[in-house]
């Protein structure tokens, strides 16, 4: 018989005091012009939503190359011969690739969020395929001082990525409360950002 399931009692997020920054990181050397953004930690408010505006279309060769680099060899990503007989009739785009695209898109609006400090949770809500165009929006869930690392703060973000749908209206759930079929990613994570006062 199978053993009794054990479900650990996990916190809903990594606590700000547990976030790690490398030693010697100095905000005085940070140049916002090189980052392309004038917005620092103080400029973001809890509850604020940011439409990242841009879209990126996923190409077949591109997502397969990226998936190889991540050493993911799952048939659902690589074997079109097998997947042609499956539920979707084609290969799925690896979720890690979608996460990378959403993070890249988030630069437009979060240009000084230079480091992902922790991932709290995430869901791949719907499948993504080559030819889909990914858009993204983010919500600021929390702001935290990083007292051990003067000059930096942390933002807890929730980034939502969609396929073939603009995020200007911040889509997530439909009128019945269901996650929309265009929503492909829901990611909750902490980023580190310099403070204006630390410059």
HULIN-V246487 format. One record per pair of residues at least 6 apart in sequence whose C-alpha atoms are under 8 Angstrom apart, sorted by the first residue. I is the first residue (numbers start at 0). J is the second residue. Records with the same first field share a line. If there is no record, write none. Layout:
I=J ; J
This chain:
11=119 ; 120
12=119 ; 120
13=117 ; 118 ; 119
15=143 ; 144 ; 145 ; 153
16=145
18=116 ; 117
19=116
20=116 ; 148
25=150
26=150 ; 151 ; 193 ; 194 ; 197 ; 198
27=197 ; 198
28=198
29=193 ; 198
31=37 ; 111
34=110 ; 111
35=110 ; 111
36=108 ; 109 ; 110 ; 111
37=111
38=109 ; 110 ; 111
39=111 ; 192 ; 193 ; 194 ; 195
40=151 ; 152 ; 153 ; 154 ; 192 ; 193 ; 194 ; 195
41=194 ; 195
43=139
44=139 ; 142
45=138 ; 139 ; 140 ; 141 ; 142
46=138 ; 139 ; 140
47=138 ; 139
48=136 ; 137 ; 138 ; 139 ; 169
49=108 ; 136 ; 137 ; 138
50=108 ; 135 ; 136 ; 137 ; 166 ; 167 ; 169
51=104 ; 105 ; 106 ; 107 ; 108 ; 134 ; 135 ; 136 ; 137 ; 166
52=104 ; 107 ; 134 ; 135 ; 136 ; 165 ; 166 ; 167
53=104 ; 107 ; 134 ; 135
54=104 ; 132 ; 133 ; 134 ; 135 ; 165
55=100 ; 132 ; 133 ; 134
56=129 ; 130 ; 131 ; 132 ; 133
57=128 ; 129 ; 130 ; 131 ; 132 ; 133
58=129 ; 130
59=129 ; 130
62=92 ; 93 ; 96 ; 129
63=76 ; 77 ; 92
65=96
66=72 ; 76 ; 93 ; 95 ; 96
74=81 ; 82
75=82 ; 90 ; 91
76=90 ; 91 ; 92 ; 93
77=90
78=90
79=89 ; 90
82=88 ; 89 ; 90
83=89 ; 90
89=128
90=128
91=126 ; 127 ; 128 ; 129
92=126 ; 127 ; 128 ; 129
94=123
97=133 ; 160 ; 184
98=184
100=133
101=133 ; 134 ; 135 ; 158 ; 159 ; 160
104=134 ; 135
105=135 ; 136 ; 137
106=112
111=192 ; 193
112=190 ; 191 ; 192 ; 193
113=190 ; 191 ; 192
114=190 ; 191 ; 192
115=188 ; 189 ; 190 ; 191
116=188 ; 189 ; 190 ; 191
117=188 ; 189 ; 190
118=186 ; 187 ; 188 ; 189
119=186 ; 187 ; 188 ; 189
120=186 ; 187 ; 188
121=184 ; 185 ; 186 ; 187
122=184 ; 185 ; 186
123=183 ; 184 ; 185
124=178 ; 180 ; 182 ; 183 ; 184 ; 185
125=180 ; 181 ; 182 ; 183 ; 184
126=183
127=162 ; 183
131=162 ; 163
132=162 ; 163 ; 164
133=160 ; 161 ; 162 ; 163 ; 164
134=160 ; 161 ; 162 ; 163 ; 164 ; 165 ; 166
135=158 ; 159 ; 160 ; 161 ; 165 ; 166
136=158 ; 159 ; 160 ; 166 ; 169
137=156 ; 157 ; 158 ; 159
138=156 ; 157 ; 158
139=154 ; 155 ; 156 ; 157
140=154 ; 155 ; 156 ; 157
141=154 ; 155 ; 156
142=152 ; 153 ; 154 ; 155
143=152 ; 153 ; 154
144=151 ; 152 ; 153
145=151 ; 152 ; 153
149=197
150=193 ; 194 ; 195 ; 196 ; 197 ; 198
151=191 ; 192 ; 193 ; 194 ; 197
152=191 ; 192 ; 193 ; 194
153=189 ; 190 ; 191 ; 192
154=189 ; 190 ; 191 ; 192
155=187 ; 188 ; 189 ; 190
156=186 ; 187 ; 188 ; 189 ; 190
157=185 ; 186 ; 187 ; 188
158=184 ; 185 ; 186 ; 187
159=171 ; 182 ; 183 ; 184 ; 185 ; 186
160=182 ; 183 ; 184 ; 185
161=181 ; 182 ; 183 ; 184
162=181 ; 182 ; 183
163=181
164=181
170=179 ; 182
171=178 ; 179 ; 182
172=178 ; 179
173=179
